[in-house]
Amino acid sequence: MTEENSQPAETGKDFIREIVAQDLAADTHGGKVITRFPPEPNGYLHIGHAKSICLNFGLAEENKGSCHLRFDDTNPTRENDEYVKAIEADVRWLGFEWSDHKFFASNYFQRLFDYAINLIEQGKAFVCDQTADEFAAFRGTPTKAGTESPFRNRSIEENLSLFKKMRDGEFDDGAKTLRAKIDMASTNIHLRDPALYRIRKVTHHRTGDQWSIYPTYDFAHCLSDAIEGITHSICTLEFAVHRPLYDWVLENLPLPQPLPKQYEFGRLNLDYTIMSKRKLLQLVNEKAVWGWDDPRMPTLSGMRRRGVTPESIRSFCSTVGVTKHDALTEMALFDHCLRDDLNKRALRAMAVIRPIRVVITNLPENYSEDLEAINNPEDEQAGTRTVPFSREIYIEETDFMEEPPKKFFRLRPGGEVRLRYAYIMKCEQVVKNADGTIDHLECTIDPDSKRGGATASRKVKGTIHWVSKTQAINAEIRLFDRLFSVPEPDKDKSGKDFTAFINPDSFQSLPNCKLEPSLSKASPEQRYQFERTGYFCVDEKDSSPETLVFNRTIALRDSWSAKQAKQKK
């Protein structure tokens, strides 16, 4: 199922916003709207998280509430401060702030421990000695009831003693768990005496070695919501089956009323993309990509490095909307939102990425002229810039053919084109090297064909861009494409690992590109449209004053879909 034809969701029209509006009207939470974005700091955020960020922070902004940034740091085996800092940077980059509402689940470890003691004292939790394999075997299947643990009926006193010994580090990892005592015959497998605590003798990135036991997500998350006074706990659809456990924990502990409620929406899935942090980490660890911020990655840091704007991501999330079902969204929709945003904000410039030298023979050797060029026709405030013109220029290799097909309206022997912002130019001669390759073209210009000249209105069918050879700056240009060659690389029926579908043409480096001199002072924050080529930005990580590196954010047109259609034929 695709959503490429989705329309932007009107604020207040999706089902989550309707629920919030109804709660406000009924004064369910005293007129408050408090949401949260609760990432686990075990990887970098990707565009799927952006949908949740935009929804949670957006709801808070729209209703004059607050959104908490809460790190679910309950699994110290995979978490660290690098990820915390990266997540904070990504949320800010998207345009959202949490003020003094930054929290960690680890802030509540003592309170969570005390709540677990309360459940034991009520006879609603017990310490279990089953191994992980035994736990799974006794749990049953979706169609077959589970079997009670032989340790389920320990006395409250024994459970309290064992749980405190677990906290004090007296048992090995995996030796015991604390489990809720609910219903092993429940049709919801998550209610079959789920684990609430497990032993992890691992140093925590915030609490050090203070704790030997850590709460599970299902136990920590709902209680963190309650402690913080969250009114609307918004999760993706896969957590719907966890909601009965969420409610059970809250309803069986002495907590302030009203209790938070969980609501689920369809997660964002994009074709030709992986949306699993575990699999993205695999790509990083196996060096299939440069790192989390590889411009081909769907991570927010990778997209930022490639030149994607936060405005385009927010527009995309709004366009996809909030639904009650999962769907596979076509990358073409994201590309449309990105192009639409960049077209409005990107400064225009001329860059020749595969240069061929041209000598204009009817100009003197040291000829130099400054021409006026428009910075952005979509933005009147962007103004103009000066571009130098000289006797020798560079044009794109693809803008010349010795034996062109019909309807080739660029340069050919004896043919004419207009140079952007400059003159009409005619190819007089092709000069070749000894091996038959083209060394340069010898051309002439119509000196009266420039704007304001006697033949300025003379029409030719082709217009091409160019760069003065004398003033050109050298740069490396990196071209990126889809990281995967199939729409759903992690669901392919061939049985191959998803890494088998990495697109070998997803990256190309062009080291000897020629750019107009204004780009020597290009800002990493600024996006540029290289005319007739695509949108680009400076690679802040690899670029330097001595070696400029530009990343292509996106081509001007959707060449991928055309290429895929051609291959199918």
C-alpha positions in Angstrom: 0.0 0.0 0.0 1.4 3.4 -0.9 0.6 6.9 0.2 2.1 8.9 -2.6 -1.2 10.6 -3.3 -1.9 11.6 0.3 -2.8 15.2 1.0 -1.4 17.3 3.9 -3.3 16.6 7.1 -5.2 19.6 8.4 -4.3 20.4 11.9 -6.9 18.8 14.2 -8.3 16.5 11.6 -6.4 13.2 12.3 -7.8 10.8 14.9 -5.1 11.6 17.5 -5.8 15.3 17.3 -9.6 14.5 17.6 -8.9 12.5 20.7 -6.9 15.4 22.2 -9.6 17.9 21.3 -12.3 15.7 22.9 -10.2 15.4 26.1 -9.8 19.1 26.3 -13.5 19.7 25.8 -14.2 17.2 28.6 -11.5 18.6 30.8 -10.2 15.0 31.2 -6.7 16.1 32.2 -7.5 19.5 33.7 -7.0 21.2 30.3 -3.5 20.0 30.0 -1.8 18.3 27.0 1.5 16.8 27.9 3.1 14.4 25.4 6.5 12.8 25.2 9.1 11.5 22.7 10.9 8.6 24.4 13.8 7.3 22.3 16.1 4.6 23.5 19.7 6.0 23.3 21.0 2.9 21.4 21.4 4.4 17.9 20.8 7.5 15.8 17.3 8.7 14.9 16.0 8.1 11.4 13.2 9.6 9.4 10.7 7.2 10.9 11.3 8.8 14.3 10.7 12.2 12.7 7.0 11.4 12.2 6.7 10.7 16.0 8.7 13.8 16.9 6.6 16.0 14.7 3.4 14.5 16.1 4.3 14.7 19.7 6.0 18.1 19.7 3.4 19.4 17.3 0.4 18.4 19.5 2.0 20.1 22.5 2.7 23.3 20.5 -0.8 23.4 19.0 -2.4 23.1 22.4 -0.1 25.2 24.4 1.1 22.2 26.3 4.6 20.6 26.7 6.4 17.7 25.1 9.0 15.8 27.2 12.2 14.4 25.7 12.6 11.3 27.7 15.4 8.8 27.1 14.4 5.2 27.7 17.8 4.2 29.1 16.8 0.9 30.7 19.2 -1.4 28.7 22.8 -0.4 29.5 24.2 -3.1 27.3 23.5 -1.0 24.1 23.2 2.6 25.3 25.7 5.5 25.6 26.1 9.3 25.8 27.0 9.5 22.1 23.5 8.6 21.1 22.0 10.9 23.7 23.8 13.9 22.3 23.0 12.9 18.7 19.3 12.5 19.5 19.2 16.0 21.1 20.9 17.5 18.1 18.5 15.8 15.7 15.4 17.0 17.6 16.7 20.5 17.7 17.6 20.4 14.0 14.0 19.5 13.2 13.0 22.7 15.0 11.7 21.5 18.3 12.7 22.4 21.9 11.9 20.7 25.2 12.9 23.6 27.6 13.4 22.0 31.0 11.5 18.9 30.1 14.4 16.6 29.5 14.2 13.3 31.5 15.7 9.9 31.6 14.0 6.7 32.7 17.1 6.3 34.9 15.9 9.3 36.9 13.2 7.0 38.2 15.2 3.8 39.0 14.6 4.0 42.7 10.9 4.9 42.3 10.5 2.1 39.8 12.1 -0.3 42.3 9.8 0.8 45.0 6.8 0.3 42.7 8.0 -3.3 42.0 8.2 -3.9 45.8 4.6 -2.7 46.0 3.5 -5.3 43.4 5.4 -8.0 45.3 3.7 -7.0 48.6 0.3 -7.2 46.9 1.1 -10.7 45.7 1.1 -9.5 42.1 4.8 -10.1 41.2 7.2 -12.9 41.9 10.9 -13.8 41.4 11.3 -16.5 38.8 14.4 -18.7 38.4 13.6 -19.9 34.9 16.2 -19.5 32.1 15.4 -17.5 29.0 14.7 -20.7 27.1 12.4 -22.1 29.8 10.6 -18.8 30.0 9.9 -18.9 26.3 8.8 -22.6 26.4 6.4 -22.0 29.3 4.9 -18.9 27.7 3.0 -20.9 25.1 2.0 -19.7 21.6 -0.6 -17.2 20.4 -3.0 -20.2 20.0 -1.9 -22.3 23.0 -2.0 -21.1 26.7 1.1 -20.9 28.7 2.1 -22.9 31.7 2.7 -21.3 35.1 6.2 -21.1 36.3 7.0 -23.5 39.2 8.3 -20.4 41.1 5.0 -18.5 40.7 3.7 -19.3 44.2 6.6 -18.3 46.3 5.7 -16.4 49.4 5.7 -12.6 49.5 8.5 -12.7 52.1 10.7 -14.9 49.9 10.0 -12.8 46.8 10.9 -9.6 48.7 14.1 -11.2 50.0 15.2 -12.5 46.5 14.3 -9.3 44.7 16.5 -7.3 47.1 19.3 -9.7 46.6 18.9 -9.3 42.9 19.3 -5.5 43.4 22.4 -6.1 45.6 24.1 -8.1 42.9 24.0 -11.5 44.6 23.0 -13.4 41.5 24.5 -13.8 38.0 23.1 -12.3 34.9 20.0 -14.2 33.7 19.7 -16.2 36.9 16.4 -14.6 38.0 13.8 -12.2 36.8 10.9 -10.4 38.5 7.7 -11.2 36.7 4.2 -9.8 37.0 1.6 -12.4 38.1 -1.3 -11.9 35.6 -2.7 -14.7 33.5 -0.8 -17.5 31.7 -4.0 -18.3 29.8 -4.5 -14.8 28.4 -5.0 -14.6 24.6 -2.6 -11.6 24.8 0.8 -13.2 25.1 2.2 -10.0 26.7 0.0 -10.6 29.8 1.4 -14.1 30.4 3.4 -13.2 33.5 5.7 -10.8 31.7 9.2 -9.9 33.0 9.4 -6.6 34.9 13.1 -6.7 35.9 16.1 -8.6 34.8 19.7 -8.8 36.1 22.3 -6.8 34.0 25.6 -6.4 35.7 26.7 -3.7 33.2 27.9 -0.2 33.9 25.1 2.3 33.0 26.1 5.4 31.1 24.4 7.6 33.8 24.1 5.6 37.0 27.4 3.7 36.7 27.4 0.5 38.8 24.7 1.6 41.2 22.2 -0.9 39.9 22.5 -4.6 39.0 18.9 -4.9 37.9 17.1 -2.9 35.3 13.3 -2.6 34.5 11.9 -3.7 31.2 10.5 -1.3 28.7 6.9 -2.3 29.5 7.4 -1.6 33.2 9.4 1.5 33.0 7.6 3.3 30.2 4.1 3.4 31.6 5.3 4.4 35.0 7.6 7.1 33.6 4.5 8.5 31.8 2.6 8.5 35.1 5.4 10.1 37.1 5.7 12.9 34.5 2.0 13.5 34.2 1.8 12.5 30.5 -1.7 12.9 29.3 -1.4 11.3 25.9 1.2 8.5 25.4 1.4 8.2 21.6 3.2 5.1 20.2 3.5 3.4 16.9 1.1 0.6 16.0 3.3 -2.4 17.1 2.8 -1.3 20.7 -1.0 -1.8 20.5 -0.7 -5.3 21.9 1.4 -3.9 24.8 -1.4 -1.5 25.8 -3.3 -4.0 28.1 0.0 -4.5 30.1 0.5 -0.7 30.1 -2.9 -0.3 31.7 -2.5 -3.3 34.1 0.7 -1.9 35.6 -0.8 1.6 36.1 -4.1 0.3 37.5 -2.4 -1.9 40.1 -0.2 0.7 41.7 -1.1 3.8 43.8 -0.7 6.5 41.2 -2.2 10.0 40.8 -5.3 10.2 38.7 -6.2 10.5 35.9 -3.8 7.9 34.5 -2.1 8.5 31.2 -3.6 6.7 28.1 -1.8 5.1 25.3 -2.8 5.7 21.7 -1.2 4.1 18.6 -0.7 5.3 15.0 0.8 3.8 11.9 4.6 4.1 11.7 6.4 5.6 8.8 7.8 3.1 6.3 9.7 4.2 3.1 10.5 2.0 0.2 14.1 1.4 -0.7 14.9 2.0 2.9 15.6 0.2 6.2 13.9 1.5 9.3 15.4 -0.8 11.9 18.0 0.7 14.2 19.5 -2.8 14.7 19.9 -3.2 10.9 21.2 0.3 10.5 23.8 -0.5 13.2 24.7 -3.6 11.2 25.4 -1.5 8.2 27.6 0.8 10.3 29.5 -2.1 12.0 30.1 -3.9 8.8 31.3 -0.7 7.1 28.7 -1.0 4.3 28.3 2.7 4.9 30.6 5.5 6.2 28.8 5.7 9.5 25.5 6.8 11.0 25.8 10.1 9.1 26.4 8.6 5.7 24.4 10.7 3.3 22.7 7.6 1.9 21.4 6.6 5.4 17.8 7.4 6.4 19.1 8.8 9.7 18.4 12.4 10.4 22.2 13.0 10.7 22.8 11.4 7.3 20.0 13.4 5.7 21.3 16.6 7.3 24.8 15.9 5.9 23.2 15.3 2.4 21.5 18.7 2.5 18.0 17.7 3.3 16.1 20.5 5.1 14.2 20.1 8.3 11.3 22.0 6.7 11.0 19.4 4.0 10.9 16.6 6.5 8.2 18.3 8.5 6.2 18.9 5.3 6.6 15.3 4.4 5.4 14.1 7.8 2.4 16.4 7.5 1.7 15.1 4.0 1.8 11.5 5.0 -0.5 12.2 7.9 -1.5 10.2 11.0 -3.4 7.0 10.3 -4.4 3.8 12.2 -2.7 1.5 9.7 0.9 0.8 8.6 1.7 1.6 5.0 4.7 1.7 2.7 5.2 5.2 1.5 7.0 5.8 -1.8 10.3 7.6 -1.6 9.0 9.7 -4.5 6.7 11.5 -2.2 9.6 12.5 0.1 11.6 13.6 -2.9 8.7 15.8 -4.0 8.5 17.5 -0.6 12.3 18.0 -0.7 12.4 19.4 -4.2 9.5 21.7 -3.5 11.3 23.2 -0.4 14.7 23.4 -2.0 13.3 25.1 -5.1 12.2 28.0 -2.9 15.3 28.4 -0.8 18.3 27.2 -2.8 20.6 29.8 -4.4 21.4 29.1 -8.1 24.9 28.5 -9.3 26.7 27.0 -12.3 28.8 24.0 -11.9 30.3 21.6 -14.5 30.6 18.2 -13.1 32.1 16.4 -16.1 34.0 19.2 -17.9 35.0 19.6 -21.5 37.1 22.6 -22.4 35.9 25.1 -24.9 38.0 27.8 -26.6 36.1 30.8 -28.1 38.3 31.7 -31.0 36.7 35.1 -31.8 37.6 36.5 -28.3 41.0 37.8 -27.5 43.4 35.8 -25.3 42.9 37.7 -22.1 39.2 38.5 -22.5 37.3 38.8 -19.3 33.7 40.0 -18.7 31.4 40.1 -15.8 27.8 38.9 -16.4 24.8 39.2 -14.1 23.0 36.0 -13.0 19.9 35.5 -10.9 20.3 33.9 -7.5 16.8 32.5 -7.2 13.9 33.2 -9.6 11.5 31.9 -6.8 12.7 34.6 -4.4 12.8 38.2 -5.4 14.8 39.1 -2.3 17.7 36.8 -3.3 19.0 39.3 -5.8 21.7 38.7 -8.3 25.4 37.8 -8.5 28.3 38.4 -10.9 29.7 35.5 -12.9 32.9 35.9 -14.9 33.1 35.0 -18.6 36.3 34.4 -20.5 37.8 33.1 -23.8 38.1 29.6 -22.4 35.2 28.0 -20.6 34.0 24.6 -19.5 30.8 22.9 -20.5 29.3 19.6 -19.6 30.5 16.6 -21.5 26.9 15.5 -21.9 26.0 18.8 -23.6 28.0 17.9 -26.7 27.7 15.1 -29.2 29.6 14.6 -32.4 26.8 12.5 -33.9 23.7 13.4 -32.0 20.3 11.8 -32.4 17.2 13.7 -33.5 15.8 16.2 -30.9 19.3 16.7 -29.4 19.1 20.4 -28.8 22.5 21.0 -27.2 25.9 21.5 -28.9 26.9 19.6 -32.0 29.5 20.3 -34.7 28.2 23.3 -36.7 25.3 23.8 -34.2 24.4 26.6 -31.9 23.4 26.9 -28.2 22.8 29.7 -25.9 25.2 30.0 -22.9 23.2 30.7 -19.8 23.2 34.5 -19.0 25.7 35.0 -21.9 25.9 34.6 -25.7 24.8 32.3 -28.5 27.8 30.0 -29.2 28.5 27.9 -32.3 30.8 24.8 -32.5 33.3 25.3 -35.3 35.8 22.5 -34.7 36.4 19.4 -32.5 40.1 19.1 -31.5 41.1 15.6 -30.5 44.1 13.9 -28.7 46.2 11.2 -30.3 44.0 8.5 -28.8 40.9 10.0 -30.4 39.4 11.5 -27.2 38.3 15.1 -27.3 40.9 17.6 -26.1 38.7 20.7 -26.6 36.1 22.4 -28.8 36.8 25.5 -30.8 33.7 27.7 -31.0 32.7 31.2 -31.8 30.1 33.5 -30.2 27.6 35.9 -31.6 28.8 39.1 -29.8 25.5 40.8 -30.3 23.4 38.0 -28.8 23.8 38.9 -25.2 21.0 40.6 -23.3 20.5 44.1 -24.8 22.5 43.3 -28.0 21.2 43.6 -31.5 20.6 39.9 -31.9 19.6 39.2 -28.3 16.1 38.0 -29.3 17.5 35.5 -31.8 16.2 32.0 -30.8 18.1 28.8 -30.5 16.6 25.6 -29.1 19.2 24.8 -26.5 20.5 26.6 -23.4 23.5 25.2 -21.5 25.4 26.2 -18.4 29.1 26.8 -18.3 32.0 28.0 -16.1 34.9 30.3 -16.9 38.1 28.3 -17.0 40.2 31.2 -15.7 38.2 31.7 -12.6 36.8 28.2 -12.0 37.4 26.6 -8.6 38.0 22.8 -8.3 35.8 20.7 -6.2 34.8 17.1 -5.6 31.1 16.4 -6.2 29.5 13.4 -4.6 26.4 11.9 -6.2 24.1 9.7 -4.1 21.2 7.4 -5.0 19.0 4.9 -3.3 21.0 2.8 -0.8 19.0 -0.3 -1.8 18.0 -1.6 -5.2 14.7 -3.2 -4.1 11.7 -1.6 -2.5 11.6 -3.7 0.7 15.1 -5.0 1.2 14.3 -6.5 4.7 11.2 -8.3 3.4 12.5 -9.9 0.2 11.1 -13.4 -0.3 14.4 -14.8 -1.7 15.7 -15.4 1.8 18.8 -13.3 1.3 20.1 -10.9 4.0 19.0 -7.4 3.4 22.6 -6.3 2.8 22.6 -8.4 -0.5 20.4 -5.6 -1.9 22.7 -2.7 -1.4 22.8 -0.6 -4.5 26.3 -0.7 -5.9 25.6 2.6 -7.7 24.4 4.4 -4.6 27.6 6.6 -4.5 29.8 8.1 -7.1 32.6 10.6 -6.6 33.6 13.1 -9.3 36.9 14.7 -8.2 37.6 17.2 -11.0 34.5 19.4 -11.2 34.6 23.0 -12.1 32.5 25.5 -10.2 31.8 29.2 -10.6 34.0 31.3 -8.2 31.1 32.5 -6.0 31.0 28.9 -4.5 34.4 29.3 -3.0 32.7 30.9 0.0 29.8 28.4 0.1 28.2 28.0 3.5 27.5 24.5 4.9 24.1 25.7 6.0 23.2 27.0 2.5 21.6 24.8 -0.2 22.5 25.4 -3.8 20.9 24.5 -7.1 23.6 23.7 -9.6 21.6 24.7 -12.7 20.4 21.8 -14.8 22.1 19.3 -12.4 20.5 19.2 -9.0 20.5 20.5 -5.4 23.8 20.4 -3.5 25.3 21.4 -0.2 28.9 21.6 1.2 29.9 18.4 3.0 30.8 20.0 6.4 32.6 16.9 7.5 35.0 16.3 4.6 35.2 19.7 3.0 37.9 22.3 3.7 39.1 25.6 2.1 41.7 23.6 0.2 39.4 20.8 -0.9 35.8 21.7 -1.4 33.4 18.7 -1.3 29.7 19.1 -2.4 27.0 16.5 -1.8 24.1 16.2 -4.1 21.0 16.3 -2.0 18.7 15.3 -4.9 18.5 15.5 -8.7 16.2 18.1 -10.3 14.0 15.3 -11.6 13.0 11.8 -10.6 15.5 9.8 -12.7 15.1 6.7 -10.4 11.5 5.9 -11.3 12.3 6.3 -15.0 15.3 4.0 -14.7 13.2 1.4 -12.8 10.5 1.5 -15.4 13.0 1.1 -18.2 14.6 -2.0 -16.5 11.1 -3.6 -16.1 10.6 -3.3 -19.9 
